[in-house]
Amino acid sequence: MSNSHLSALKSRHAHLDEKIANEERRPAPDMAALAQLKKQKLKLKEEMLAVA
């Protein structure tokens, strides 16, 4: 895989991290949404490790 693909994955990972942080800061975080975001983030991390 190319460096641009890895960069795109890192960007998406950072974006998910930001979304998770924003959700966690809410007075009443949506736990189902948080779980889904964290699952997506983990999949991206696994894909990044496979590419690297």
N, C-alpha and C positions, 0 to 999 in steps of 0.2 A: 504494500500500500504506500501511497505517496505521503510526503510531508504535509501537503495541503489537506489530505483526508484527516490526518492526525490533528492538525490545527483546527479543523472544523469540529472534530469530536471534543477537543478541549474547550472550544468556545461554547458548544452546546452543554457541556458538563458545568462550566462556570455559570451559564444562564440558569440551569436547573438549581445550582447551589444558591443563587440569588433568589429564585422563586421560593425555595424551601425556607430560607432565612426570613423572607417577607411574610410567609404564611405563619411561621413560628412566632413572629412579633405581634400578630393579631391578638386581640383580647380573647377570642375564642377560636383557636386554630381548628381548621377542618382536618381531623385526624386521618380520614380516608384519603383526602387529597394529598396530605403529607406522605402517607405510605406509598401512594402511587408515584409521587415525584421522587422519593428516595429509591424506589425500585428502578425507575428510569435512569436515575443517576448511577446506580450500581451497574446496570447493563452497559452504560456508556464507559464506565471505568474498566469493566472487563474487556470491552472491545478495544479500548486504548491500549491496554496491556498486551492484547493479542497482536496489535498492529506494531507496537514498539519493538 
